[in-house]
Structures are given as structure tokens and as C-alpha cells.
Amino acid sequence: MRPFMALIGKQVHESSWSLGLLAAALFGWGWLWVYVTSLNEAEILRLLASDEGGGRMEMMRNLGVGEVPSSASIIMTFWSHPIVFLLISIWAIGRGSAAVAADVERGTMDLILSRPVPRWVYLTSYVLVAAAGLAILALALLAGTSIAVRYNVLREPPTLWALLPPAVNLAALGLPIYGYTLLASSLDHVRWRPTTIGSVLTMAGVIAFIASLVPQLQQMSWKPWLDRLSIFKAYYNPVELVTKGETLGFNLAILGGIGLACIAVAFLAFAVRDLPANG
């Protein structure tokens, strides 16, 4: 137990500053867009009910916002902004690539495993800290939004319980990103390759998400494939979660299944691979 707690402490020490910065950014993002919504809600409602507003209003409609949406629905469109995906992905990719490949590259893997520490214990410490970080980041966005609701005037202020399902879905959204980056890291001996692989896969998903919302592409025959291709669109829709809330269980099952499958394969690959004697 002592080596395991030492590894947990090591992960927390290495990542606390980055987690704090990302959490602060998400807290501020949540607060900012409640404030922006409070200033522009009447105008947004008017534009959504008409044919005006251009591409931004059309993209909001493509996210599921109706002609007379609730305040929560408008706020949730900003939870689907690529900035939110970027902040979550920075943590998931950073922690995924830090496991195995980073310690092999630094030459510290021999020292860690000589304590002795079983490989599964080593990797478990990384997974637990990464999962806790995803939860903290989602809670930071939830906290920023919930607190801002109390200090800004909205037509229909959302409750904390209404905002909780999108926050849970957002935390789960980071699991596949972490999973495939961890899998690449468990097979490699330098950190830059898993980081690149995780970044490219994630960027492809974000690009597919953005393309699926562009009004000019809505009639394309291949557009439905974009909706299925990106986890950011297929299994994460905060607007739906604050209105109907019917997709949370399915989204969590798919995102959790992908993430856990990648993590399980990463454990297996790390358990059987040969490690360089001196990193």
C-alpha cells in the first residue's frame, strides 16, 4: 500500500499545477457564458424564432436548440464549444502520455519498478489520478456555471441538478481520449509519439464535430457519418441532457466502454512488453 500511495503522491505532485490551471479556465468559462447569456438572451431568442442570425444561430439549432429554448439550453451550447474540448483533452492526453512512455524516456521506470512495484499497481495509480482529474475539471465547469447563475439575471435559471448530467457526460468524454493515448504510451518508449497520436485522433473528432454543425454541409450525403464518427457529437449533447435527458445512460455506456477497453488493453500490453534496461 505504501508504494501505491507514493505513486499517487507522485502523480498529484506532477500534475496539480496543470490541473489547477485547467480547472480555473473551465470555471471562468462557465461563469463567462452565463454572463454573456444574461446580456443577450432576449436577442438570442428573437433570432432563433426568426430566419435571422446567420451561421451562429443555425449552428445552435443544429446542436438541438429550439425556437424558444430554456436559458439552460442556450448556456449548454457553450459547453459544446471546442475550447471546452481542448481543455479536457489537454488533461487526458497529457496524463495518458505521461504513463509508461514518459518514465521509460526519462530512465525512471527501472527505479520505480525496483521498489518493487507490480506493473499493474504502477499503471493503476496513473489511471486513478487521471480519472479524478477529469471529474474535477467537469466539476469546475459545473461550479462556474452554477455560481454565475446566482449573480446574473436569466429568464429560466437552471438548477444545479439540471446541470449535473451534462457535467457527468463531459467527464466521461475524456475517458476515450485518455484511453487511446494511454494505450499508445504503454507500447512506446518516448512521450512525443503517444502525445501526437492522441492529439491527432482527438483533433479529427473535433473537426468532424465542427463540420457536422456547419449549415452549408447539412445536406451532404456523408453528413450523417460525421455525426457518428465524432464522440464529441455522437455521445455528448448537453443541450439534450438539460431538456429531455434521455441519452445520458447510453452516452456513459459508450464512452466508458471505449475508455475502459483501451485502458484494459493498455494494462495487458504493459504487462507483457519488454522494458529497456536503462530507459
C-alpha positions in Angstrom: 0.0 0.0 0.0 2.9 2.4 0.8 4.4 2.2 -2.7 0.9 2.7 -4.3 0.3 5.8 -2.2 3.8 7.1 -3.1 2.9 6.7 -6.7 -0.4 8.5 -6.2 1.5 11.3 -4.5 4.0 11.4 -7.4 1.2 11.8 -9.9 -0.6 14.5 -7.9 2.7 16.4 -7.4 3.5 16.3 -11.1 0.0 17.3 -12.3 -1.5 19.5 -9.7 -0.4 22.8 -11.3 -1.7 21.9 -14.7 -5.0 20.6 -13.2 -5.4 23.8 -11.3 -4.9 25.9 -14.3 -7.3 23.9 -16.4 -9.9 23.8 -13.7 -9.6 27.6 -13.3 -10.1 28.1 -17.0 -13.2 25.9 -17.1 -14.6 27.7 -14.0 -14.1 31.0 -15.7 -15.6 29.7 -19.0 -18.7 28.6 -17.2 -19.1 31.9 -15.5 -18.4 33.9 -18.6 -21.1 32.3 -20.8 -23.8 32.6 -18.1 -22.9 36.3 -18.1 -23.0 36.5 -21.9 -26.3 34.7 -21.9 -27.8 37.0 -19.4 -26.9 40.0 -21.5 -28.0 38.6 -24.9 -30.8 36.1 -24.0 -33.6 38.3 -25.4 -31.8 38.9 -28.7 -30.9 35.2 -29.0 -34.5 34.2 -28.5 -35.6 36.7 -31.1 -33.0 35.4 -33.7 -33.8 31.8 -33.0 -37.5 32.4 -33.6 -36.8 34.1 -36.9 -34.7 33.4 -40.0 -32.1 35.9 -38.9 -28.9 35.4 -37.1 -26.8 33.8 -39.7 -24.5 30.8 -39.2 -24.2 31.1 -35.4 -27.9 30.7 -34.9 -28.0 27.8 -37.4 -25.2 26.0 -35.6 -27.1 26.5 -32.3 -30.2 24.9 -33.9 -28.0 22.0 -35.1 -27.0 21.4 -31.5 -30.7 20.9 -30.7 -31.7 24.3 -29.5 -35.4 25.0 -30.4 -37.2 28.2 -31.3 -38.0 29.0 -27.7 -35.2 27.4 -25.7 -34.7 27.5 -22.0 -31.8 29.5 -20.5 -30.0 26.2 -19.7 -30.2 25.1 -23.4 -28.5 28.4 -24.5 -25.8 28.0 -21.9 -25.2 24.4 -22.9 -24.3 25.3 -26.4 -21.2 26.9 -24.9 -20.4 23.6 -23.1 -20.0 22.2 -26.6 -17.5 24.8 -27.7 -14.1 23.4 -29.0 -12.4 25.4 -26.2 -14.1 23.0 -23.6 -13.0 20.0 -25.6 -9.4 21.4 -25.8 -9.2 21.9 -22.0 -10.5 18.4 -21.3 -8.2 16.9 -24.0 -5.1 18.6 -22.7 -5.5 16.8 -19.4 -6.5 13.5 -20.9 -3.7 13.4 -23.5 -1.1 14.8 -21.0 -1.8 12.2 -18.4 -2.2 9.4 -20.9 1.2 10.1 -22.5 2.9 10.6 -19.1 2.3 6.9 -18.1 4.9 4.4 -19.2 6.5 6.2 -22.2 7.5 9.2 -20.1 9.1 7.2 -17.3 10.9 5.0 -19.9 12.1 8.0 -21.7 13.4 9.7 -18.5 15.0 6.4 -17.4 13.0 6.3 -14.1 11.0 3.2 -14.9 13.7 0.9 -13.5 13.8 2.8 -10.3 10.1 2.8 -9.8 9.6 -0.9 -10.5 12.6 -1.9 -8.4 10.9 -0.9 -5.1 9.3 -3.5 -6.0 6.1 -2.2 -7.5 3.9 -4.5 -9.7 3.3 -3.1 -13.1 -0.5 -3.1 -12.6 -0.1 -1.1 -9.4 2.1 1.4 -11.3 -0.5 1.8 -14.1 -3.4 1.9 -11.7 -2.0 4.9 -10.0 -1.9 6.8 -13.3 -5.5 5.8 -14.2 -7.0 6.8 -10.9 -5.3 10.2 -10.9 -6.3 10.8 -14.5 -10.0 9.8 -13.8 -10.1 12.0 -10.7 -8.7 14.9 -12.7 -11.5 14.5 -15.4 -14.1 14.6 -12.6 -12.5 17.7 -11.1 -12.5 19.5 -14.4 -16.1 18.8 -15.1 -17.0 19.9 -11.6 -15.1 23.2 -12.1 -17.2 24.0 -15.2 -20.3 23.0 -13.3 -19.3 25.2 -10.3 -18.5 28.2 -12.5 -21.9 27.9 -14.2 -23.9 27.2 -11.1 -22.4 30.1 -9.1 -22.8 32.5 -12.0 -26.5 31.7 -12.3 -27.0 33.2 -8.8 -25.4 36.5 -9.8 -26.8 37.0 -13.3 -30.4 37.5 -14.4 -31.8 34.7 -16.6 -35.3 34.0 -17.9 -35.2 30.5 -16.5 -32.2 30.0 -14.2 -31.1 26.3 -14.4 -30.8 24.4 -11.2 -27.7 22.5 -10.1 -29.4 19.2 -10.7 -30.3 20.2 -14.2 -26.6 20.9 -14.9 -25.2 17.8 -13.3 -26.0 15.3 -16.2 -24.0 17.4 -18.8 -21.1 17.6 -16.3 -21.1 13.9 -15.8 -21.2 13.3 -19.6 -18.3 15.8 -20.0 -16.1 13.9 -17.5 -16.9 10.6 -19.4 -16.0 12.3 -22.7 -12.4 12.4 -21.5 -12.2 8.7 -20.9 -11.8 7.5 -24.5 -9.2 10.3 -25.2 -7.2 9.2 -22.1 -7.7 5.5 -23.0 -6.3 5.6 -26.5 -3.4 7.9 -25.5 -2.6 5.6 -22.6 -2.7 2.6 -24.9 -0.2 4.2 -27.3 2.0 5.2 -24.3 2.0 1.7 -22.9 3.6 0.5 -26.1 6.1 3.2 -26.7 9.4 4.4 -25.1 9.2 8.1 -26.0 6.4 10.5 -24.9 6.1 12.6 -28.1 4.6 9.7 -30.2 1.6 9.0 -27.8 1.0 12.7 -27.4 0.9 13.1 -31.2 -1.3 10.0 -31.7 -3.7 11.2 -29.0 -3.8 14.8 -30.4 -4.4 13.7 -34.0 -7.2 11.4 -33.1 -8.8 14.0 -30.9 -8.4 16.7 -33.4 -10.0 14.5 -36.0 -13.0 14.1 -33.8 -13.3 17.8 -33.1 -13.0 18.7 -36.8 -15.8 16.2 -37.5 -17.9 17.7 -34.8 -17.5 21.3 -36.1 -18.1 20.1 -39.7 -21.4 18.4 -38.6 -22.7 21.8 -37.4 -21.7 23.9 -40.4 -25.0 24.9 -42.1 -23.6 24.6 -45.7 -22.9 20.9 -45.0 -26.2 19.8 -43.7 -27.5 18.4 -47.0 -24.4 16.5 -47.8 -24.9 12.7 -48.2 -21.9 12.0 -45.9 -23.1 14.3 -43.2 -24.7 11.5 -41.1 -21.3 9.8 -41.0 -19.8 12.9 -39.3 -22.4 12.6 -36.6 -21.4 9.0 -35.9 -17.7 9.5 -36.3 -17.1 12.1 -33.6 -17.5 11.2 -30.0 -18.0 14.9 -29.4 -21.2 14.8 -31.4 -22.5 11.2 -31.2 -22.1 10.7 -27.4 -22.1 14.2 -25.9 -25.0 16.6 -26.3 -25.5 18.8 -23.2 -28.5 20.6 -24.8 -30.4 17.4 -25.0 -29.4 16.5 -21.4 -30.9 19.7 -19.9 -34.1 19.3 -21.9 -35.0 15.6 -22.2 -32.1 13.9 -20.5 -32.7 10.6 -22.4 -29.2 10.0 -23.7 -27.1 10.1 -20.6 -27.0 6.4 -19.8 -26.3 5.5 -23.4 -23.5 8.1 -23.7 -21.9 7.0 -20.5 -22.0 3.3 -21.6 -20.4 4.0 -24.9 -17.8 6.5 -23.7 -17.0 4.4 -20.6 -16.8 1.2 -22.7 -14.4 2.7 -25.2 -12.2 4.2 -22.5 -12.2 1.1 -20.3 -11.5 -1.2 -23.3 -8.4 0.9 -24.3 -7.3 1.0 -20.6 -7.6 -2.8 -20.3 -5.6 -3.4 -23.5 -3.0 -0.9 -22.2 -2.7 -2.9 -18.9 -2.2 -6.1 -20.9 0.3 -4.5 -23.3 2.3 -3.0 -20.4 2.3 -6.3 -18.5 3.9 -8.3 -21.3 6.2 -5.8 -23.0 9.9 -5.7 -22.6 11.3 -2.6 -20.9 14.7 -1.0 -21.8 17.1 -1.7 -19.0 18.2 2.0 -18.7 15.1 3.7 -20.2 
